[in-house]
């Protein structure tokens, strides 16, 4: 265990170093070369592909990992009534904490009013620069299923197609049903298949070790690609908006999570954050809950001592449904855009934003910028032009990194809470 902790600390240090060096090199390259054709070529042909190869390597193992871990988790719970109780606790926790995050964001954006002071020239410039990207997002938003359609499509016609299309809700539903079926079969009948799934899970863990050895280099490439093209220009223009989102995320991360971990998880918050630092750094670097899931499962079980059956049930579900940071970001962004256009949203409309943000967060894909198309639906519902999302697209990647960190850390707090509430004795390293 001591050797594993040492390796974990060493890897975290290397990832953090890659993150800092990538950010520094990117900002320096932007300052020296600006958005020159040569720098754009380096980003598009070298660093971005390198970063994407590493990111796709993590996402590659998500489907077998989710199926194996969820099925084993549900089968390991045994009693169907216990599954229902844990499922109710998990989903209730997700919805309640997501609503709290959204309210924090709305309180801050109403207090700071970052959109009220945005110059007309800046608004027109941003809309012009990112209108093409916004139109592509609008097409994707138009194809997005929501409401009753989303509920119906949780049940996949073909689980293999759901896995192939990265339909995580459909895959999760099938895994839950399959695991529940295995739990009521005679042990002699279920044991061979459970053994196969355990072997799949063990093989995936080996692949995770291989991929994570390349993490410092992948993180460097991803962060360099963002900062080299990003620079400080857009950040300065949207400074108050960015600071409002970051302040809300920080309040929820340090404040709400600390309270939840202390009272519901019965753990020292400082100890919790220290034990999950690898998850935090990986989530920040990848901007993807799905890509971080392999690390989240491994670290939560090993460093926090949460039982495998709880991790296997709560964490894959959280990577798809639990989007605290996304909901907070959506609430702030909707009101920011309304302020830019001089539209006053009533209290009733803001409550609609809260409900929509919570519900839409469930359908958000756990991939970089997966929330943007769904956010356009919220804008349309409250009477704002969906294309106005162009105002924030330039700074979305840095905010996506931060809100993904909040999302993933929230999944871990949920697993900790569920394990404690079920009476498990947490024994890290067992």
VEXDRENPA-533658 format. One record per residue (C-alpha): residue in three letters; x negated, z, y. Coordinates in pm, 1 decimal, always signed. Last residue first. Layout:
[node Ala, [X, Z, Y]]
...
***
This chain:
[node Unk, [+778.0, +177.0, -311.1]]
[node Unk, [+583.5, +82.5, -0.7]]
[node Unk, [+822.3, +237.2, +243.5]]
[node Unk, [+1057.6, +492.5, +81.4]]
[node Unk, [+1401.6, +492.8, +237.1]]
[node Unk, [+1638.3, +725.7, +55.1]]
[node Unk, [+1962.8, +531.2, +22.3]]
[node Unk, [+2280.7, +715.5, +121.9]]
[node Unk, [+2498.5, +412.1, +189.3]]
[node Unk, [+2496.0, +487.3, +563.1]]
[node Unk, [+2115.1, +490.7, +559.0]]
[node Unk, [+2089.5, +150.0, +392.7]]
[node Unk, [+2356.0, +2.7, +622.8]]
[node Unk, [+2181.5, +135.6, +935.1]]
[node Unk, [+1837.3, +6.0, +832.4]]
[node Unk, [+1977.6, -336.0, +742.6]]
[node Unk, [+2156.5, -349.7, +1080.6]]
[node Unk, [+1840.1, -247.7, +1266.7]]
[node Unk, [+1658.7, -531.3, +1087.1]]
[node Unk, [+1918.2, -789.8, +1187.7]]
[node Unk, [+1897.3, -668.4, +1548.3]]
[node Unk, [+1521.7, -731.2, +1542.8]]
[node Unk, [+1600.5, -1090.6, +1445.6]]
[node Unk, [+1844.1, -1150.1, +1729.2]]
[node Unk, [+1631.1, -977.0, +1994.3]]
[node Unk, [+1324.4, -1182.6, +1902.0]]
[node Unk, [+1542.9, -1493.8, +1901.3]]
[node Unk, [+1648.7, -1404.2, +2256.6]]
[node Unk, [+1287.5, -1396.8, +2373.7]]
[node Unk, [+1175.1, -1722.5, +2215.5]]
[node Unk, [+1493.3, -1894.0, +2332.4]]
[node Unk, [+1423.4, -1775.5, +2688.1]]
[node Unk, [+1082.7, -1949.2, +2680.5]]
[node Unk, [+1243.5, -2259.7, +2529.5]]
[node Unk, [+1538.6, -2265.1, +2770.7]]
[node Unk, [+1332.5, -2295.3, +3087.7]]
[node Unk, [+1383.9, -2666.6, +3149.8]]
[node Unk, [+1730.2, -2665.7, +2993.6]]
[node Unk, [+1865.8, -2428.2, +3260.0]]
[node Unk, [+2025.6, -2654.3, +3519.3]]
[node Unk, [+2094.1, -2924.7, +3260.7]]
[node Unk, [+2370.9, -2697.4, +3127.1]]
[node Unk, [+2566.7, -2847.2, +3415.2]]
[node Unk, [+2664.6, -3126.2, +3174.3]]
[node Unk, [+2935.9, -2897.1, +3033.6]]
[node Unk, [+3119.7, -2909.0, +3370.0]]
[node Unk, [+3275.3, -2566.5, +3440.5]]
[node Unk, [+3641.4, -2484.2, +3372.6]]
[node Unk, [+3609.4, -2164.6, +3168.9]]
[node Unk, [+3663.8, -2345.8, +2837.0]]
[node Unk, [+3420.8, -2625.1, +2929.5]]
[node Unk, [+3137.4, -2382.0, +2995.5]]
[node Unk, [+3209.5, -2205.7, +2665.6]]
[node Unk, [+3189.7, -2539.4, +2478.6]]
[node Unk, [+2857.6, -2614.4, +2649.3]]
[node Unk, [+2727.6, -2287.3, +2508.5]]
[node Unk, [+2794.1, -2425.6, +2161.5]]
[node Unk, [+2557.2, -2716.7, +2225.3]]
[node Unk, [+2291.4, -2477.5, +2364.7]]
[node Unk, [+2297.6, -2211.7, +2090.7]]
[node Unk, [+2069.1, -2391.5, +1843.0]]
[node Unk, [+1787.4, -2400.0, +2100.0]]
[node Unk, [+1528.8, -2339.4, +1820.6]]
[node Unk, [+1698.6, -2285.4, +1481.7]]
[node Unk, [+1932.1, -2012.7, +1352.3]]
[node Unk, [+2239.0, -2230.2, +1403.3]]
[node Unk, [+2505.6, -2069.4, +1620.0]]
[node Unk, [+2843.0, -2025.4, +1451.3]]
[node Unk, [+2849.9, -1645.8, +1470.4]]
[node Unk, [+2724.1, -1655.2, +1831.5]]
[node Unk, [+3033.8, -1860.7, +1911.1]]
[node Unk, [+3259.0, -1565.2, +1833.7]]
[node Unk, [+3064.2, -1313.7, +2044.5]]
[node Unk, [+3012.7, -1555.6, +2333.8]]
[node Unk, [+3378.8, -1661.6, +2327.0]]
[node Unk, [+3498.6, -1300.2, +2340.1]]
[node Unk, [+3263.2, -1210.9, +2626.7]]
[node Unk, [+3341.9, -1534.3, +2815.5]]
[node Unk, [+3714.2, -1461.2, +2780.5]]
[node Unk, [+3642.4, -1119.8, +2931.8]]
[node Unk, [+3473.8, -1303.1, +3218.5]]
[node Unk, [+3788.9, -1510.2, +3264.0]]
[node Unk, [+4002.5, -1195.0, +3285.3]]
[node Unk, [+3761.5, -1042.1, +3537.3]]
[node Unk, [+3793.5, -1353.0, +3751.4]]
[node Unk, [+3522.9, -1620.5, +3767.7]]
[node Unk, [+3424.7, -1719.3, +4119.3]]
[node Unk, [+3300.8, -2077.6, +4142.7]]
[node Unk, [+3032.2, -2151.1, +4405.2]]
[node Unk, [+2863.5, -2418.1, +4194.9]]
[node Unk, [+2546.8, -2212.8, +4152.4]]
[node Unk, [+2754.0, -1898.9, +4093.5]]
[node Unk, [+2944.5, -2066.7, +3808.9]]
[node Unk, [+2613.2, -2178.7, +3657.9]]
[node Unk, [+2483.1, -1820.4, +3667.7]]
[node Unk, [+2809.8, -1687.8, +3524.0]]
[node Unk, [+2787.4, -1918.5, +3223.1]]
[node Unk, [+2414.1, -1852.8, +3181.5]]
[node Unk, [+2444.3, -1474.1, +3183.2]]
[node Unk, [+2717.2, -1474.3, +2917.9]]
[node Unk, [+2536.0, -1730.3, +2700.8]]
[node Unk, [+2207.3, -1539.9, +2716.7]]
[node Unk, [+2375.6, -1215.8, +2611.6]]
[node Unk, [+2547.9, -1392.8, +2319.5]]
[node Unk, [+2219.4, -1553.4, +2210.1]]
[node Unk, [+2031.5, -1224.6, +2232.1]]
[node Unk, [+2282.3, -1045.5, +2011.0]]
[node Unk, [+2302.6, -1326.4, +1753.7]]
[node Unk, [+2402.5, -1180.6, +1416.5]]
[node Unk, [+2587.0, -1445.4, +1213.6]]
[node Unk, [+2329.6, -1677.0, +1054.1]]
[node Unk, [+2008.1, -1472.5, +1040.3]]
[node Unk, [+2226.3, -1163.8, +1003.2]]
[node Unk, [+2381.5, -1284.4, +677.1]]
[node Unk, [+2034.2, -1359.0, +540.7]]
[node Unk, [+1930.8, -1004.8, +650.3]]
[node Unk, [+2228.8, -802.5, +525.7]]
[node Unk, [+2259.3, -904.9, +158.2]]
[node Unk, [+1900.6, -949.9, +38.9]]
[node Unk, [+1782.4, -661.0, +254.9]]
[node Unk, [+2047.5, -431.8, +102.1]]
[node Unk, [+1966.8, -542.5, -255.6]]
[node Unk, [+1592.8, -514.2, -187.8]]
[node Unk, [+1614.4, -152.6, -77.5]]
[node Unk, [+1506.1, -72.4, +282.5]]
[node Unk, [+1161.4, +87.3, +262.9]]
[node Unk, [+1079.1, +22.5, +626.6]]
[node Unk, [+739.8, -144.1, +581.4]]
[node Unk, [+790.2, -314.3, +244.0]]
[node Unk, [+1158.5, -402.3, +243.2]]
[node Unk, [+1182.1, -485.2, +611.9]]
[node Unk, [+846.3, -669.1, +603.0]]
[node Unk, [+938.7, -906.2, +318.9]]
[node Unk, [+1290.3, -985.7, +429.6]]
[node Unk, [+1194.2, -1040.0, +793.3]]
[node Unk, [+893.1, -1255.7, +700.6]]
[node Unk, [+1108.9, -1490.7, +492.4]]
[node Unk, [+1379.4, -1484.1, +764.0]]
[node Unk, [+1152.5, -1586.5, +1053.4]]
[node Unk, [+1218.2, -1958.7, +1003.2]]
[node Unk, [+1592.3, -1893.3, +990.3]]
[node Unk, [+1594.0, -1674.3, +1301.3]]
[node Unk, [+1407.8, -1947.4, +1489.4]]
[node Unk, [+1222.8, -1929.5, +1820.7]]
[node Unk, [+902.2, -1963.3, +1609.1]]
[node Unk, [+660.9, -1755.1, +1819.0]]
[node Unk, [+900.7, -1483.5, +1931.5]]
[node Unk, [+1040.3, -1442.3, +1580.9]]
[node Unk, [+689.0, -1422.7, +1432.1]]
[node Unk, [+576.2, -1162.8, +1689.7]]
[node Unk, [+882.7, -943.7, +1632.8]]
[node Unk, [+866.2, -970.6, +1252.2]]
[node Unk, [+496.5, -874.2, +1253.1]]
[node Unk, [+575.9, -584.9, +1488.7]]
[node Unk, [+832.2, -436.7, +1249.6]]
[node Unk, [+644.5, -119.6, +1150.4]]
[node Unk, [+536.9, -42.7, +1507.6]]
[node Unk, [+889.0, -102.8, +1640.5]]
[node Unk, [+1036.5, +139.0, +1385.6]]
[node Unk, [+768.8, +403.6, +1442.1]]
[node Unk, [+839.1, +394.0, +1815.0]]
[node Unk, [+1214.5, +413.7, +1742.8]]
[node Unk, [+1169.9, +728.8, +1526.1]]
[node Unk, [+1405.0, +681.5, +1233.1]]
[node Unk, [+1751.0, +813.6, +1153.5]]
[node Unk, [+1891.5, +460.2, +1118.4]]
[node Unk, [+2222.2, +546.3, +1285.7]]
[node Unk, [+2105.9, +794.1, +1552.9]]
[node Unk, [+1744.4, +694.8, +1617.7]]
[node Unk, [+1762.1, +325.9, +1521.4]]
[node Unk, [+2084.6, +276.4, +1716.9]]
[node Unk, [+1953.1, +453.4, +2027.7]]
[node Unk, [+1623.2, +263.3, +2017.4]]
[node Unk, [+1811.1, -63.0, +1961.5]]
[node Unk, [+2031.7, -5.2, +2266.3]]
[node Unk, [+1749.7, +85.1, +2503.4]]
[node Unk, [+1432.4, -104.1, +2411.8]]
[node Unk, [+1586.3, -428.9, +2287.1]]
[node Unk, [+1917.0, -413.8, +2475.9]]
[node Unk, [+1753.2, -330.5, +2808.2]]
[node Unk, [+1478.2, -587.5, +2742.7]]
[node Unk, [+1726.8, -865.4, +2665.5]]
[node Unk, [+1920.4, -788.9, +2982.8]]
[node Unk, [+1603.1, -784.2, +3192.8]]
[node Unk, [+1488.2, -1112.3, +3035.5]]
[node Unk, [+1816.8, -1284.7, +3121.5]]
[node Unk, [+1808.3, -1156.3, +3479.3]]
[node Unk, [+1437.8, -1243.0, +3516.0]]
[node Unk, [+1503.3, -1602.0, +3404.8]]
[node Unk, [+1791.3, -1641.2, +3651.1]]
[node Unk, [+1590.7, -1485.5, +3932.1]]
[node Unk, [+1290.3, -1711.9, +3868.1]]
[node Unk, [+1477.0, -2041.5, +3834.4]]
[node Unk, [+1267.3, -2239.6, +4080.8]]
[node Unk, [+951.8, -2040.3, +4005.9]]
[node Unk, [+990.0, -2090.7, +3632.1]]
[node Unk, [+1040.9, -2462.3, +3683.9]]
[node Unk, [+702.6, -2495.3, +3856.3]]
[node Unk, [+503.7, -2245.5, +3651.3]]
[node Unk, [+373.1, -2471.2, +3375.4]]
[node Unk, [+619.8, -2621.9, +3128.4]]
[node Unk, [+435.7, -2918.2, +2977.9]]
[node Unk, [+124.9, -2723.3, +2873.6]]
[node Unk, [+327.3, -2403.6, +2825.5]]
[node Unk, [+555.5, -2537.1, +2552.9]]
[node Unk, [+301.6, -2737.5, +2351.3]]
[node Unk, [+46.2, -2455.4, +2378.6]]
[node Unk, [+301.2, -2209.0, +2240.1]]
[node Unk, [+374.5, -2423.1, +1933.8]]
[node Unk, [+8.5, -2510.7, +1861.8]]
[node Unk, [-112.9, -2151.1, +1895.7]]
[node Unk, [+173.1, -2027.1, +1676.2]]
[node Unk, [+83.6, -2276.2, +1403.2]]
[node Unk, [-282.5, -2174.1, +1419.5]]
[node Unk, [-208.0, -1801.0, +1401.8]]
[node Unk, [+54.5, -1860.3, +1128.9]]
[node Unk, [-169.5, -2047.1, +884.1]]
[node Unk, [-206.9, -1741.7, +658.4]]
[node Unk, [+168.9, -1703.7, +698.7]]
[node Unk, [+228.9, -2024.4, +503.5]]
[node Unk, [+30.0, -1911.3, +200.6]]
[node Unk, [+181.7, -1563.3, +194.9]]
[node Unk, [+531.9, -1711.8, +231.9]]
[node Unk, [+460.5, -1943.7, -61.1]]
[node Unk, [+377.7, -1639.7, -277.0]]
[node Unk, [+700.8, -1471.2, -166.0]]
[node Unk, [+892.6, -1788.3, -260.0]]
[node Unk, [+749.8, -1764.3, -611.0]]
[node Unk, [+869.1, -1402.8, -639.1]]
[node Unk, [+1220.0, -1498.6, -524.7]]
[node Unk, [+1235.2, -1787.1, -771.1]]
[node Unk, [+1116.9, -1551.3, -1048.0]]
[node Unk, [+1390.0, -1304.0, -953.4]]
[node Unk, [+1642.3, -1589.2, -963.0]]
[node Unk, [+1526.3, -1686.0, -1313.8]]
[node Unk, [+1549.3, -1324.5, -1431.5]]
[node Unk, [+1899.1, -1297.7, -1286.1]]
[node Unk, [+1988.8, -1605.8, -1491.2]]
[node Unk, [+1861.7, -1446.7, -1812.2]]
[node Unk, [+2024.6, -1105.4, -1735.5]]
[node Unk, [+2378.3, -1227.5, -1671.1]]
[node Unk, [+2490.1, -1277.3, -2031.6]]
[node Unk, [+2327.6, -963.5, -2175.6]]
[node Unk, [+2443.9, -762.2, -1874.5]]
[node Unk, [+2808.5, -845.6, -1937.6]]
[node Unk, [+2945.0, -1039.8, -1638.4]]
[node Unk, [+3090.2, -841.6, -1348.1]]
[node Unk, [+2783.3, -853.8, -1122.4]]
[node Unk, [+2720.9, -1221.2, -1199.7]]
[node Unk, [+3057.0, -1313.4, -1044.6]]
[node Unk, [+2975.9, -1113.0, -728.7]]
[node Unk, [+2640.2, -1290.9, -703.1]]
[node Unk, [+2809.3, -1631.2, -728.9]]
[node Unk, [+3071.6, -1538.6, -469.6]]
[node Unk, [+2810.3, -1409.5, -224.7]]
[node Unk, [+2580.4, -1706.9, -286.3]]
[node Unk, [+2870.4, -1950.5, -231.9]]
[node Unk, [+2959.0, -1785.9, +100.3]]
[node Unk, [+2593.9, -1776.5, +212.2]]
[node Unk, [+2546.4, -2147.0, +133.9]]
[node Unk, [+2858.6, -2238.2, +331.4]]
[node Unk, [+2751.5, -2025.1, +627.4]]
[node Unk, [+2398.3, -2166.8, +606.2]]
[node Unk, [+2491.6, -2533.7, +619.0]]
[node Unk, [+2133.4, -2655.6, +590.1]]
[node Unk, [+2260.3, -3003.9, +499.2]]
[node Unk, [+2094.0, -2994.0, +155.8]]
[node Unk, [+2216.4, -2637.4, +91.9]]
[node Unk, [+2574.0, -2726.4, +185.8]]
[node Unk, [+2546.4, -3043.3, -25.2]]
[node Unk, [+2445.4, -2830.1, -325.0]]
[node Unk, [+2732.5, -2591.1, -252.8]]
[node Unk, [+2985.0, -2878.0, -265.8]]
[node Unk, [+3329.2, -2828.6, -116.6]]
[node Unk, [+3185.9, -2546.9, +91.5]]
[node Unk, [+3401.2, -2248.2, +197.0]]
[node Unk, [+3275.5, -2161.9, +547.3]]
[node Unk, [+3431.6, -2496.9, +634.7]]
[node Unk, [+3779.4, -2347.6, +667.9]]
[node Unk, [+3666.8, -2079.1, +913.8]]
[node Unk, [+3473.0, -2330.3, +1123.9]]
[node Unk, [+3775.1, -2559.2, +1133.8]]
[node Unk, [+3996.9, -2265.6, +1239.4]]
[node Unk, [+3780.0, -2192.6, +1544.0]]
[node Unk, [+3477.9, -2416.4, +1585.4]]
[node Unk, [+3326.9, -2733.6, +1448.0]]
[node Unk, [+3051.1, -2895.4, +1649.5]]
[node Unk, [+3063.2, -3273.8, +1682.2]]
[node Unk, [+3148.5, -3259.5, +2053.5]]
[node Unk, [+2867.5, -3010.8, +2107.6]]
[node Unk, [+2618.6, -3259.8, +1958.2]]
[node Unk, [+2737.2, -3528.0, +2198.1]]
[node Unk, [+2710.7, -3282.2, +2488.0]]
[node Unk, [+2355.3, -3191.3, +2383.7]]
[node Unk, [+2255.5, -3557.4, +2409.6]]
[node Unk, [+2417.5, -3570.4, +2754.7]]
[node Unk, [+2225.4, -3258.6, +2860.4]]
[node Unk, [+1895.3, -3419.5, +2757.7]]
[node Unk, [+1972.9, -3718.5, +2978.1]]
[node Unk, [+2079.4, -3494.2, +3268.4]]
[node Unk, [+1754.6, -3296.5, +3258.3]]
[node Unk, [+1565.2, -3429.8, +3557.8]]
[node Unk, [+1868.8, -3523.8, +3768.5]]
[node Unk, [+2049.9, -3193.0, +3720.6]]
[node Unk, [+1728.8, -3002.0, +3793.6]]
[node Unk, [+1660.4, -3197.2, +4114.1]]
[node Unk, [+2019.8, -3164.5, +4235.2]]
[node Unk, [+2012.7, -2788.4, +4185.8]]
[node Unk, [+1672.4, -2753.9, +4350.3]]
[node Unk, [+1789.6, -2947.7, +4657.3]]
[node Unk, [+2105.3, -2735.4, +4684.1]]
[node Unk, [+1895.7, -2417.7, +4694.3]]
[node Unk, [+1966.4, -2146.9, +4433.0]]
[node Unk, [+2069.2, -1832.5, +4619.7]]
[node Unk, [+2405.5, -1764.6, +4457.8]]
[node Unk, [+2283.6, -1844.7, +4107.7]]
[node Unk, [+2084.5, -1523.9, +4058.1]]
[node Unk, [+2384.6, -1296.1, +4131.9]]
[node Unk, [+2185.7, -972.2, +4070.1]]
[node Unk, [+2480.0, -736.3, +4009.6]]
[node Unk, [+2717.1, -985.7, +3848.8]]
[node Unk, [+2433.0, -1122.4, +3634.2]]
[node Unk, [+2336.9, -770.1, +3526.6]]
[node Unk, [+2687.2, -657.3, +3429.3]]
[node Unk, [+2747.5, -984.9, +3243.7]]
[node Unk, [+2425.7, -951.4, +3041.9]]
[node Unk, [+2497.4, -591.8, +2943.4]]
[node Unk, [+2850.5, -693.2, +2841.6]]
[node Unk, [+2713.6, -967.5, +2614.9]]
[node Unk, [+2473.4, -725.0, +2445.8]]
[node Unk, [+2752.0, -471.4, +2385.4]]
[node Unk, [+2971.7, -742.8, +2230.1]]
[node Unk, [+2684.0, -842.5, +1998.8]]
[node Unk, [+2640.3, -477.2, +1899.4]]
[node Unk, [+3006.8, -444.3, +1802.4]]
[node Unk, [+3029.5, -778.2, +1618.9]]
[node Unk, [+2712.6, -730.3, +1411.4]]
[node Unk, [+2793.1, -369.3, +1322.9]]
[node Unk, [+3144.4, -464.9, +1213.9]]
[node Unk, [+3000.1, -749.6, +1001.6]]
[node Unk, [+2754.5, -516.7, +828.0]]
[node Unk, [+2993.3, -225.9, +772.3]]
[node Unk, [+3262.0, -456.9, +632.7]]
[node Unk, [+3013.4, -626.7, +402.1]]
[node Unk, [+2882.7, -290.2, +280.4]]
[node Unk, [+3235.4, -175.1, +195.9]]
[node Unk, [+3328.5, -504.8, +31.2]]
[node Unk, [+3011.3, -503.9, -178.4]]
[node Unk, [+3075.2, -142.3, -279.0]]
[node Unk, [+3423.1, -241.6, -391.1]]
[node Unk, [+3271.0, -520.8, -599.2]]
[node Unk, [+3057.9, -261.7, -781.1]]
[node Unk, [+2719.0, -390.6, -890.2]]
[node Unk, [+2512.4, -377.2, -572.6]]
[node Unk, [+2235.9, -555.9, -760.0]]
[node Unk, [+2455.0, -861.3, -815.6]]
[node Unk, [+2513.7, -881.9, -439.3]]
[node Unk, [+2144.2, -850.1, -359.9]]
[node Unk, [+2040.0, -1084.4, -640.4]]
[node Unk, [+2276.6, -1353.4, -512.5]]
[node Unk, [+2173.3, -1292.9, -151.3]]
[node Unk, [+1799.3, -1294.1, -227.5]]
[node Unk, [+1804.8, -1600.9, -454.9]]
[node Unk, [+2034.2, -1813.6, -239.1]]
[node Unk, [+1870.6, -1712.5, +88.6]]
[node Unk, [+1517.5, -1767.1, -44.9]]
[node Unk, [+1598.6, -2101.9, -205.7]]
[node Unk, [+1747.7, -2221.4, +128.1]]
[node Unk, [+1486.2, -2062.4, +358.8]]
[node Unk, [+1178.4, -2203.1, +183.1]]
[node Unk, [+1150.6, -2522.6, +387.2]]
[node Unk, [+1219.1, -2334.5, +715.0]]
[node Unk, [+876.3, -2173.4, +687.2]]
[node Unk, [+698.3, -2500.3, +614.2]]
[node Unk, [+906.8, -2663.0, +888.4]]
[node Unk, [+751.7, -2423.5, +1140.8]]
[node Unk, [+399.3, -2499.1, +1019.7]]
[node Unk, [+457.3, -2874.2, +1034.3]]
[node Unk, [+629.6, -2832.7, +1372.5]]
[node Unk, [+325.4, -2660.3, +1521.9]]
[node Unk, [+92.4, -2935.9, +1406.4]]
[node Unk, [+335.7, -3205.5, +1527.0]]
[node Unk, [+355.5, -3036.6, +1871.7]]
[node Unk, [-20.1, -2984.6, +1898.9]]
[node Unk, [-141.5, -3334.8, +1814.2]]
[node Unk, [+67.3, -3642.7, +1896.8]]
[node Unk, [+327.8, -3513.0, +2142.3]]
[node Unk, [+112.1, -3243.6, +2306.2]]
[node Unk, [-209.4, -3446.1, +2319.7]]
[node Unk, [-17.8, -3754.3, +2440.9]]
[node Unk, [+156.1, -3551.2, +2715.0]]
[node Unk, [-184.1, -3425.4, +2827.1]]
[node Unk, [-320.1, -3781.0, +2846.1]]
[node Unk, [-10.6, -3915.1, +3022.1]]
[node Unk, [-46.4, -3646.3, +3292.0]]
[node Unk, [+207.7, -3361.9, +3322.8]]
[node Unk, [-49.2, -3153.3, +3514.7]]
[node Unk, [-413.6, -3205.6, +3416.3]]
[node Unk, [-583.9, -2891.9, +3547.0]]
[node Unk, [-289.8, -2654.7, +3600.4]]
[node Unk, [-104.1, -2781.9, +3294.7]]
[node Unk, [-416.8, -2748.7, +3078.2]]
[node Unk, [-471.1, -2393.5, +3206.5]]
[node Unk, [-109.1, -2299.2, +3135.9]]
[node Unk, [-140.0, -2442.2, +2784.5]]
[node Unk, [-475.6, -2278.7, +2712.0]]
[node Unk, [-347.1, -1939.0, +2827.7]]
[node Unk, [-24.2, -1965.1, +2628.3]]
[node Unk, [-204.9, -2084.2, +2315.7]]
[node Unk, [-469.1, -1811.1, +2350.1]]
[node Unk, [-201.0, -1544.3, +2387.9]]
[node Unk, [+3.3, -1664.2, +2088.7]]
[node Unk, [-300.3, -1718.7, +1868.2]]
[node Unk, [-418.7, -1366.7, +1951.2]]
[node Unk, [-74.8, -1228.6, +1868.5]]
[node Unk, [-80.1, -1414.5, +1536.9]]
[node Unk, [-429.7, -1282.6, +1459.5]]
[node Unk, [-334.0, -924.6, +1545.2]]
[node Unk, [-20.2, -949.9, +1331.4]]
[node Unk, [-225.8, -1083.7, +1041.5]]
[node Unk, [-475.5, -795.4, +1063.9]]
[node Unk, [-198.7, -537.8, +1089.8]]
[node Unk, [-26.3, -681.4, +781.4]]
[node Unk, [-356.4, -701.4, +590.6]]
[node Unk, [-422.9, -334.0, +666.6]]
[node Unk, [-67.7, -240.2, +567.5]]
[node Unk, [-110.5, -429.4, +240.1]]
[node Unk, [-442.6, -252.1, +169.8]]
[node Unk, [-283.9, +86.1, +237.4]]
[node Unk, [+0.0, +0.0, +0.0]]
***
